[in-house]
Amino acid sequence: MIEIKNLSKTFQTSDGNVEALKNVTLTVADGDIYGIIGMSGAGKSTLVRCINMLERPTEGQVLIDGVDMGALSQKQLREMRRNITMIFQGFNLLMQRTCLKNICFPLELAGMKKADAKKRAMELLEIVGLPDKANAYPAQLSGGQQQRIAIARALATEPKVLLCDEATSALDPKTTHSILELIKDINRKLGITVIVITHQMSVVEEICSHVAILDGGAVVEEGAVSSVFSAPQSDAAKKLVFPEGFDAPVVERFADEYRVRVVFNGADAAGTPLIARMALEKGICANIMAASTKTISGKAYGNMLLGIAGDRNDLEAAMAYLTAVEDVVAEEVDD
């Protein structure tokens, strides 16, 4: 378990003190994939560097399995960092070394025999899907392949925690998806706790189970991804989840029309869309007046405002149809 307690970090600059982190408190469970998201300058990278003490916090504690990272000696900290590895946006591979030797490098630093290090490195190349790139140099690889080698190197010391600092920001969407699938597979098979630092909502939606939103160095919202994304409470979360705008819409009411608010709280998003299916099966047409929905891991979250034309019987039939779907709530609303 990772416990971040009342963590603050202040940098001294020529223009005065800058508070990069302000009293951050978070708990990450073992085996979780935890997202930390925020706009540029929110303090994300400072926070992840404080977790492994690359950056010393001004106040507060970072406890990993009950061990206070800030209280360790330099030797103890070096040993602890073998259990807390990191991948970066820029890959940070050694360009003069082959892929195999890049993966062997941390093992050699740890004192492992060369033959054993090579065997372990080949196993890791298999895990990341690049067994044929052992003798290639990083410059000969695509960005996605380089990140896979960086992941293999991060796994070399069999860590318990993997920190991903904007690890997919330099990649195209297709490659990003493949890297995220690899991280999920590693998390599932090896049980490694993953902390994902990102500014991309799509990354959090695809891979994370829990999320914390940073704004101005402070945590403004946290919880299960499904809860935060379906009903964001803070302004920072709303801007990230719904960048096109999150104010309640002003919608004109048509004559002989009832308003229904539909809330999706993890409903199955697969197959024919619910509203279209209602029209086909029940002959009830609904006008979608406004919608703020997200699909996360095949589940729908958010809400929708419908206009149901007809009489009360049509309204009641629509309400009955909608509420019969698991994890969907429907209610009549006035202006």
C-alpha positions in Angstrom: 0.0 0.0 0.0 1.1 3.5 -0.8 0.1 6.2 1.7 0.8 9.9 0.9 0.1 11.9 4.0 -0.2 15.7 4.1 2.5 16.1 1.4 3.6 19.6 0.5 6.5 20.8 -1.7 7.7 24.4 -2.0 10.4 25.4 -4.5 12.5 28.5 -3.9 12.9 30.6 -7.0 14.3 34.1 -7.8 10.7 35.3 -7.9 9.9 33.9 -4.5 8.5 30.6 -3.2 6.3 28.4 -5.4 4.0 25.9 -3.8 4.0 22.9 -6.2 2.1 20.6 -3.8 -0.3 21.6 -1.0 -1.2 19.1 1.7 -1.8 16.1 -0.6 -3.2 13.0 1.0 -3.9 9.8 -1.0 -4.0 6.1 -0.5 -3.2 3.6 -3.3 -4.1 0.0 -2.7 -1.8 -2.9 -3.6 -2.4 -4.0 -7.2 -4.4 -1.0 -8.2 -4.0 1.2 -11.3 -4.3 4.7 -9.9 -4.5 7.8 -12.1 -3.3 11.2 -11.1 -4.5 13.8 -13.6 -4.5 17.5 -14.0 -3.8 20.4 -16.3 -0.2 21.5 -17.0 1.4 22.9 -13.8 -1.0 21.1 -11.5 1.8 19.4 -9.7 1.5 15.9 -11.1 5.2 15.3 -12.0 6.3 16.8 -8.7 4.0 14.4 -6.8 5.3 11.3 -8.6 8.9 12.3 -8.0 8.2 12.8 -4.3 6.9 9.2 -4.2 10.3 7.7 -4.9 12.1 10.7 -3.2 13.7 11.9 -6.4 12.2 15.1 -5.1 12.2 15.6 -1.3 8.9 16.9 0.0 8.9 20.1 2.2 6.4 18.5 4.6 4.5 15.3 4.9 5.2 11.6 4.4 5.3 8.9 1.8 4.8 5.4 3.2 5.2 2.3 1.1 4.2 -0.9 2.8 4.5 1.1 6.1 8.1 2.3 5.3 8.6 6.0 5.5 10.6 6.8 2.4 11.8 10.2 3.8 13.4 8.5 6.8 15.6 6.1 4.8 19.4 6.5 4.4 20.7 6.9 0.8 21.7 3.2 0.8 18.3 2.1 2.0 16.6 4.4 -0.5 18.6 3.0 -3.4 17.5 -0.5 -2.4 13.9 0.6 -2.0 13.9 2.1 -5.4 14.4 -1.3 -7.0 10.8 -1.9 -5.9 9.6 1.4 -7.3 10.5 1.8 -10.9 9.5 4.5 -13.4 8.8 5.0 -17.1 8.8 8.4 -18.7 7.5 10.3 -21.7 10.9 10.5 -23.3 11.7 6.7 -22.8 15.2 7.6 -21.4 16.9 4.6 -23.0 20.7 4.4 -23.4 21.2 5.0 -27.1 24.6 3.4 -27.3 23.4 0.1 -25.8 21.3 -2.5 -27.5 17.8 -3.2 -26.3 19.0 -6.3 -24.5 21.8 -4.4 -22.8 19.4 -1.6 -21.8 17.3 -4.1 -19.9 20.4 -5.7 -18.4 21.7 -2.4 -17.1 19.7 -2.2 -13.8 20.4 -5.9 -13.2 24.1 -5.3 -13.6 24.0 -2.4 -11.2 22.2 -4.7 -8.7 25.2 -7.1 -9.0 23.5 -9.9 -11.0 25.8 -12.1 -13.0 25.8 -11.3 -16.8 24.4 -14.7 -17.8 21.5 -14.4 -15.4 20.9 -10.8 -16.4 20.8 -11.8 -20.0 18.3 -14.6 -19.3 16.1 -12.3 -17.3 16.2 -9.7 -20.1 15.2 -12.2 -22.7 12.2 -13.2 -20.6 11.2 -9.5 -20.3 11.5 -9.0 -24.1 9.0 -11.8 -24.5 6.7 -10.2 -21.9 6.7 -6.9 -23.8 6.3 -8.6 -27.2 9.8 -7.7 -28.7 11.9 -10.9 -28.5 13.3 -10.2 -31.9 14.7 -6.8 -30.9 17.4 -7.9 -28.5 20.3 -6.8 -30.7 18.6 -3.7 -32.1 19.5 -0.2 -30.9 16.8 2.2 -29.6 17.2 4.5 -32.7 16.1 1.6 -34.9 12.8 1.3 -33.1 9.5 3.2 -33.2 8.3 5.2 -30.3 6.0 2.5 -29.1 8.7 -0.1 -29.3 11.1 2.1 -27.4 8.5 2.5 -24.6 8.1 -1.3 -24.5 11.8 -1.6 -24.0 11.6 1.0 -21.2 8.8 -1.0 -19.6 10.9 -4.2 -19.8 13.8 -2.3 -18.2 11.5 -1.0 -15.4 10.4 -4.6 -14.7 13.9 -6.0 -14.6 14.3 -5.7 -10.8 10.8 -7.2 -10.2 9.3 -4.1 -8.7 6.2 -3.8 -6.6 5.3 -0.3 -7.9 5.5 1.1 -11.5 5.3 4.9 -11.8 4.3 6.1 -15.3 5.0 9.8 -15.8 3.2 10.9 -19.0 4.4 7.6 -20.5 2.1 7.7 -23.5 2.1 11.5 -24.2 4.5 11.2 -27.1 2.7 8.4 -28.8 -0.1 8.3 -31.3 -3.6 7.0 -30.2 -3.1 3.5 -31.6 0.3 3.0 -30.0 -1.0 4.6 -26.8 -3.8 1.9 -26.7 -1.3 -0.9 -27.2 1.0 0.4 -24.4 -1.9 0.8 -22.0 -3.0 -2.8 -22.9 0.5 -4.0 -22.0 0.5 -2.1 -18.7 -2.9 -3.6 -17.8 -1.7 -7.1 -18.7 1.4 -6.6 -16.6 -0.7 -5.4 -13.7 -3.0 -8.3 -14.0 -0.4 -11.0 -14.4 2.3 -9.7 -12.0 0.1 -7.8 -9.5 2.3 -4.7 -9.8 0.7 -1.5 -8.4 0.7 1.2 -11.1 0.4 5.0 -10.7 -0.3 6.8 -13.9 0.5 10.5 -14.2 -1.3 12.0 -17.2 -3.2 15.0 -18.6 -5.1 12.7 -21.0 -8.6 11.8 -19.8 -8.7 8.9 -22.3 -5.7 7.3 -20.6 -7.5 7.4 -17.2 -10.8 6.1 -18.7 -9.0 3.2 -20.4 -6.7 1.9 -17.7 -7.4 3.3 -14.2 -9.8 2.1 -11.5 -9.2 5.1 -9.2 -8.3 8.7 -9.9 -7.2 11.8 -8.1 -7.6 15.2 -9.8 -4.9 17.8 -9.0 -5.4 21.5 -9.4 -2.9 24.1 -8.3 -1.0 21.5 -6.3 -4.0 20.3 -4.3 -6.3 17.3 -4.6 -9.7 18.7 -5.5 -11.4 15.3 -6.2 -10.7 11.6 -5.9 -12.4 8.3 -6.0 -13.4 5.5 -8.3 -13.0 6.6 -12.0 -16.7 5.7 -12.7 -17.9 7.9 -9.9 -15.7 10.9 -10.6 -16.3 10.8 -14.4 -20.0 10.2 -14.2 -20.7 13.0 -11.7 -17.7 15.3 -11.3 -18.1 17.8 -8.4 -15.2 20.2 -8.6 -14.7 22.8 -11.4 -11.3 21.3 -12.3 -12.9 17.8 -12.7 -15.8 19.1 -14.8 -13.4 20.9 -17.1 -11.3 17.8 -17.6 -14.3 15.4 -18.0 -16.4 17.7 -20.1 -14.0 20.2 -21.8 -16.8 21.3 -24.2 -18.7 22.8 -21.2 -20.5 21.5 -18.2 -23.1 24.2 -17.4 -26.7 22.9 -17.4 -28.2 23.6 -20.8 -31.2 25.8 -21.4 -33.5 23.7 -23.6 -36.8 24.8 -25.1 -39.8 22.7 -24.2 -42.0 21.5 -27.0 -45.8 21.2 -26.7 -47.1 17.9 -25.5 -43.7 16.8 -24.4 -42.5 15.3 -21.1 -39.0 15.7 -19.7 -37.1 12.6 -18.4 -33.7 12.6 -16.9 -31.8 9.3 -17.4 -28.8 8.5 -15.2 -26.4 5.8 -16.3 -24.4 4.4 -13.4 -22.4 1.6 -15.0 -25.0 0.3 -17.5 -23.8 -2.0 -20.3 -22.9 0.2 -23.2 -22.6 -2.6 -25.7 -25.1 -3.4 -28.5 -27.8 -1.1 -29.8 -28.1 2.2 -28.0 -30.8 2.3 -25.4 -32.8 5.2 -26.8 -32.8 3.7 -30.3 -33.8 0.3 -29.0 -36.7 1.8 -27.1 -38.0 3.4 -30.4 -37.6 0.1 -32.3 -39.2 -2.1 -29.7 -41.8 0.1 -28.1 -42.5 2.7 -30.8 -41.6 5.5 -28.3 -39.6 8.3 -29.8 -37.4 10.4 -27.6 -35.8 13.6 -28.4 -32.3 13.8 -26.8 -32.2 17.4 -25.5 -28.8 17.2 -23.7 -26.3 14.5 -22.7 -23.1 14.2 -20.7 -22.0 10.6 -20.9 -18.8 8.6 -20.9 -18.1 5.0 -21.7 -15.5 3.5 -19.4 -14.5 -0.2 -19.8 -17.6 -0.9 -21.8 -19.9 0.7 -19.2 -21.9 3.9 -19.6 -21.8 6.7 -17.0 -23.4 10.1 -16.9 -26.8 11.5 -17.6 -29.1 12.5 -20.4 -32.2 14.7 -20.8 -34.9 13.3 -23.0 -38.1 14.8 -24.4 -40.9 12.2 -24.6 -43.7 13.2 -27.0 -47.3 12.0 -26.4 -49.5 11.5 -23.4 -48.9 10.2 -19.9 -49.2 6.6 -21.1 -46.3 7.1 -23.4 -44.3 8.7 -20.6 -45.0 5.8 -18.2 -44.2 3.2 -20.8 -40.9 5.0 -21.5 -40.0 5.2 -17.8 -40.8 1.5 -17.3 -38.7 0.5 -20.3 -35.7 2.6 -19.2 -35.7 1.7 -15.5 -36.0 -2.0 -16.4 -32.3 -1.7 -17.6 -29.8 -2.6 -14.9 -27.9 0.5 -13.6 -30.2 3.0 -15.2 -32.4 5.4 -13.3 -35.1 7.5 -15.0 -37.2 10.3 -13.5 -39.6 12.9 -14.7 -38.3 16.5 -14.3 -39.9 19.9 -14.7 -38.2 23.0 -16.0 
